[in-house]
C-alpha cells in the first residue's frame, strides 16, 4: 500500500500538479491576455446579447465595437468609430427623444453596460450613487470631449 501511495505522489509531482486557474482581473491582464479574453469570452457573450436584441448583428466581429482599432491592432476604447454620445445631461435628454435612440439607449444601459462590466469584472456605473467604473463612455466617445 505504501508503494502505491509513493507511486501516486511521484506521478502527481511529475505531472506538475494542478494548474492555477484563478481568474486574472482585467486591469492586471497583459495585452495578449486581454486579446485572448476578448476573443474567447467577451465577443461570444456580447454577440449573443446583441443578436438577441437585433438579429441583424449576427455578423458582429471585433470591428463592430473597436472599429479601426481592430484593424490597426490597438483595440483602443472608447472607439471614435462608434456613435459619439452627448456630453451633457441636457443634450442627452434631447438625444434620447428619438424613439429608436431611446430604445437602443435603454437596452444598452440596462443590458449591455452591466453585462460588459460583469464580464470584465469592473463595477458598472450607477447614476443613483454616482459610483462604478464602467459606463457608456467605456465604449462610446463623448461629443466635444478629448479622449
N, C-alpha and C positions, 0 to 999 in steps of 0.2 A: 504494500500500500504506500509506504514511504517513497519507493522508487517512482510510483505513478505520480504522486504529488510533485516530486522533484522534476520529473519529465514535463508535467504540465506547466510548472513555473518556468522552465527553460524555454518551452515553446512560446509562452506568452511574452517572455523577455525578448526572444528572437524576433517576434513579430512586431515589436515596438509598443505593445500595449494598445490602449485606446487612444484615438486621436482627440485633440482638444477641439471640440465642435462649438465652443462658446461663440455666440454671435459677436461681431465687431460692430461698434457704433459707427454710423455714417461718418461722423466728424473725424473718426480715428482711422478710416479706411484710406489706403493708398489709391492713386488714380486707377491702377489695374483692378484693385478690389471693387472700387465703385463701378467701373465699367462692367465687370462680371455680374455684380449685384443688379445693376440696371437691366442687363440683358436677360439674366436668369429669373429675377423676381419682379422688378418694377414694371418692365414692359409687359410681360404676360398678365399681371394683375390689373394694371391700368388699362390695357387693351380690352380686357373683359369688362371692366367698369364702363369704359367709353362706348363699346359696342352695345352694351345693354341699354344705354341711353339713346344711341343713334347708330343703327346698323351700317350707315354709310362710312363709319370709321373702322370697318373691318380691315382695311389696309394700313392701319396705324403702324408706324415704324419710329425709330429714334428721331427722324427728321420731323415728325408730327409736332413734337414738343421742342426739340433742340434746334430746329431749323438749320441754318447754315453752320451752326456749331457742330452738328453731326458730320457735315461734310469736311470741315477743317480740323476735326478731331479734338476741339476744345470742350465741346458739350456745355459751354457756359450757360448759366442760368442766372437771372431771368433772361429769357430769349427775346431779342429785338424782333424776331420773326413772328412772334405771337401778337395778337391784337393788344396794343397798349391800353391800360385802364386809366380812367380819370384819377387824378391825384388828390382831389378834394372830395369831401363828403357831399357837398352841394352838386358838384359836377357829376359825381357817381349817381346821385339820386335822379338827376336828369337823364343820364345814360341808360339806366335800367327802366325807364318809362317805355322803351321799345319792348313789346311783349316777347319777342324772340330773344333779345338780350337778357331780359328778366328771367326767362325760362332757363337759359343756359347758366346765368349767374347764380340763380338759386341752387341749381343742381351742382355747380362747381363748388359753391360754398358749403352745401350740406353733405355732399357725397365725395367729390374729388379731393378737396383740400384735407378733410380729416383722414381719408383713406391713404393719401400720399404721405401725410405726416406719420400715420401709424406704420406704414411700410418702412419709412426712413428712420423711425423711432425718434421723431422730433415732435415736441409739443405743438399742436395746432393752435393757431391764433384764436382767441376768444374775445370778441368785441365787448362782451359784458364786463370782463375783468381786465381787458387790455393786456392780456398775458399770452404767452406762446410764441414760438419762434418761426413757425411755418405759416405763411399767409398767401394770399393771391399773388403777392409780389415775389414769391418763391419761383414762379414760372413767368409771370407777366411783368413787363416794364410798366412804369407809371408815366403818363404824359407829362412832358416837361421836366422830368426828374432824371438827373445824370445817374447812371448805374455804376 
